[in-house]
C-alpha cells in the first residue's frame, strides 16, 4: 500500500504535557510537511525543537471592569492594603479546559456549592526588589474535612477518599489545603508595593 501521497499530521509533546499539532503553534516555524520530509530522509533520526509556552500573561488596563473586579477582591477581603502595580490575567487554555471539565463534573455530583473560591497565594519572582506578587486562583474546594499538620491527603490514614480538601475549622474556615493541583487554576498575577 502506497501512503506517500497521504498528508500526515505531526504532533509534539508540549512542556505542559499535552500533544499539539505543529500547525497549531504560531510560534513554531515547523509544519507537518517539514517533519514528514525529515522523517522520510531519516526515520530513526531525532528532531529537537522547543515548544512554546502553554500560558500567556495578559496585562490588564486599570480602567477596565476586569481590573477593578480583581483589585476589589484583594482589597475588600482585606488581603492587600498596598498599592497595586499591575494585574495580569494568566491564560493557559490547556489547564483551563482541564479545570473547567472537572468543575462541571464536580457540580453534577455535589450536594453543596462547588463554585470555585478566589484564593490567594503570595510569592516572589523576577520582579523589582520593592515589588511583591500574589496570585489570585480559582480553587475547587469540594468536600472538606478538618485536617492535621501531618496529613498527606484529606482522608489521611483512611482507606476511603471521600474528601477533596482540608480546612483549619469546619465552620467559617480561614485555611484551605488542597492536595491535588488539578483543583487549582491560577487566574491572575498581581504585583504590588
C-alpha positions as CSV (number, residue, x, y, z in Angstrom):
1,X,0.0,0.0,0.0
2,X,1.5,3.3,-1.1
3,X,1.0,6.0,1.5
4,X,3.4,8.6,0.0
5,X,0.6,10.9,-1.1
6,X,-1.3,11.0,2.2
7,X,-0.8,14.3,4.1
8,X,0.4,13.3,7.5
9,X,-0.1,15.5,10.6
10,X,2.7,15.5,13.1
11,X,2.3,16.4,16.8
12,X,4.7,17.3,19.6
13,X,4.5,16.8,23.3
14,X,4.5,20.3,24.9
15,X,6.1,21.2,28.2
16,X,2.6,21.3,29.8
17,X,2.1,17.5,29.0
18,X,-0.3,17.8,26.1
19,X,0.1,16.8,22.4
20,X,-0.2,19.7,19.9
21,X,-0.2,19.7,16.1
22,X,2.7,21.6,14.8
23,X,0.5,23.8,12.7
24,X,-1.5,24.9,15.8
25,X,1.5,26.6,17.3
26,X,2.0,30.1,15.7
27,X,5.5,30.4,17.3
28,X,6.8,27.1,15.8
29,X,8.1,27.6,12.2
30,X,7.9,23.8,11.5
31,X,4.9,22.3,9.7
32,X,3.9,18.7,9.5
33,X,5.1,18.7,5.8
34,X,8.6,19.7,7.1
35,X,8.6,16.9,9.7
36,X,7.4,14.4,7.2
37,X,10.2,15.2,4.8
38,X,12.8,14.9,7.6
39,X,11.3,11.6,8.6
40,X,11.4,10.2,5.1
41,X,15.1,11.0,4.9
42,X,15.9,9.5,8.3
43,X,13.2,7.6,10.0
44,X,15.4,6.9,13.0
45,X,16.6,10.4,13.5
46,X,15.7,12.8,16.3
47,X,14.5,16.3,15.7
48,X,14.9,18.5,18.8
49,X,12.6,21.5,18.9
50,X,11.3,23.7,21.7
51,X,7.6,24.1,22.2
52,X,6.0,27.5,23.0
53,X,4.9,28.3,26.5
54,X,1.4,26.9,27.3
55,X,0.5,30.1,29.1
56,X,0.4,33.8,28.5
57,X,0.4,36.8,30.8
58,X,-2.1,39.4,29.6
59,X,-1.7,42.8,31.3
60,X,-5.0,44.4,32.3
61,X,-5.7,48.1,31.9
62,X,-6.5,49.7,35.2
63,X,-9.6,51.3,33.7
64,X,-11.3,48.0,32.7
65,X,-14.1,46.3,34.7
66,X,-12.0,43.2,34.9
67,X,-9.1,45.0,36.6
68,X,-11.4,46.7,39.1
69,X,-13.1,43.4,39.9
70,X,-9.8,41.7,40.6
71,X,-8.5,44.7,42.6
72,X,-11.7,44.7,44.5
73,X,-11.3,41.0,45.5
74,X,-8.0,41.6,47.2
75,X,-8.9,44.9,48.8
76,X,-12.4,44.0,50.1
77,X,-11.1,40.8,51.6
78,X,-8.5,42.8,53.4
79,X,-5.6,40.9,51.8
80,X,-4.0,43.8,50.2
81,X,-3.9,47.3,51.6
82,X,-0.9,48.3,49.5
83,X,-0.5,50.0,46.1
84,X,-1.2,47.7,43.1
85,X,1.5,48.0,40.5
86,X,-0.1,45.7,37.8
87,X,-2.6,42.9,37.3
88,X,-2.1,40.3,34.6
89,X,-4.5,37.6,33.5
90,X,-2.8,34.2,33.3
91,X,-4.2,32.4,30.2
92,X,-3.5,28.7,29.9
93,X,-6.1,27.2,27.7
94,X,-4.9,23.6,28.3
95,X,-5.1,24.0,32.1
96,X,-8.4,25.9,32.0
97,X,-10.0,23.3,29.8
98,X,-9.0,20.6,32.3
99,X,-10.0,22.6,35.3
100,X,-13.4,23.6,33.9
101,X,-14.2,20.0,32.9
102,X,-13.5,18.8,36.5
103,X,-15.5,21.7,38.0
104,X,-18.5,20.8,35.8
105,X,-18.1,17.1,36.8
106,X,-17.9,18.0,40.5
107,X,-21.0,20.2,40.2
108,X,-23.1,17.3,38.9
109,X,-22.4,15.1,41.9
110,X,-22.1,17.6,44.7
111,X,-24.8,18.5,47.2
112,X,-23.1,21.7,48.3
113,X,-21.8,24.6,46.3
114,X,-18.8,23.8,44.1
115,X,-18.3,27.3,42.9
116,X,-14.5,27.8,42.9
117,X,-13.4,30.2,45.6
118,X,-11.0,33.1,44.9
119,X,-7.9,32.2,47.0
120,X,-4.6,33.9,47.2
121,X,-1.0,32.7,47.2
122,X,1.9,35.1,47.9
123,X,5.3,34.7,46.4
124,X,8.4,36.3,44.9
125,X,9.8,36.1,41.4
126,X,11.6,38.1,38.9
127,X,10.1,41.4,39.9
128,X,11.8,44.6,41.2
129,X,13.1,44.4,44.7
130,X,10.4,46.7,46.2
131,X,7.6,44.8,44.3
132,X,5.9,41.7,45.6
133,X,3.4,39.3,43.8
134,X,0.3,37.5,44.8
135,X,-1.7,35.0,42.7
136,X,-5.5,35.0,42.6
137,X,-6.5,31.5,41.8
138,X,-9.8,29.6,41.3
139,X,-9.8,26.6,43.6
140,X,-12.3,23.8,43.8
141,X,-12.6,23.1,47.5
142,X,-15.1,20.3,47.2
143,X,-16.0,18.4,50.3
144,X,-13.7,19.4,53.2
145,X,-12.6,17.8,56.4
146,X,-10.7,19.3,59.3
147,X,-7.0,18.5,58.7
148,X,-3.9,17.9,60.7
149,X,-0.4,19.2,60.0
150,X,0.9,15.7,59.2
151,X,-1.8,14.8,56.6
152,X,-0.6,13.7,53.2
153,X,-4.2,13.7,51.8
154,X,-7.6,14.8,53.0
155,X,-8.6,11.4,54.4
156,X,-5.1,10.5,55.7
157,X,-5.0,7.1,57.2
158,X,-8.4,6.1,55.9
159,X,-8.9,3.6,53.1
160,X,-11.7,5.8,51.7
161,X,-11.1,9.1,49.8
162,X,-14.4,10.9,50.4
163,X,-13.0,14.4,50.9
164,X,-11.3,16.8,48.5
165,X,-9.6,19.3,50.8
166,X,-8.7,20.1,54.4
167,X,-9.6,23.2,56.5
168,X,-8.5,24.6,59.8
169,X,-12.0,24.6,61.3
170,X,-15.3,23.3,59.9
171,X,-17.4,26.5,60.3
172,X,-16.0,29.6,58.6
173,X,-12.5,28.2,57.8
174,X,-9.6,30.6,57.1
175,X,-7.2,28.0,55.8
176,X,-7.8,25.6,52.9
177,X,-5.3,22.9,52.0
178,X,-5.6,21.4,48.5
179,X,-3.6,18.2,47.7
180,X,-4.4,17.9,44.0
181,X,-3.0,20.6,41.7
182,X,-5.9,19.8,39.3
183,X,-8.2,21.6,41.7
184,X,-6.4,24.9,41.1
185,X,-6.4,27.3,38.2
186,X,-4.1,30.3,38.7
187,X,-6.1,33.1,37.1
188,X,-4.3,36.4,37.9
189,X,-0.9,37.6,38.8
190,X,-1.0,40.8,41.0
191,X,2.2,42.9,41.5
192,X,2.1,45.3,44.4
193,X,4.3,47.6,46.6
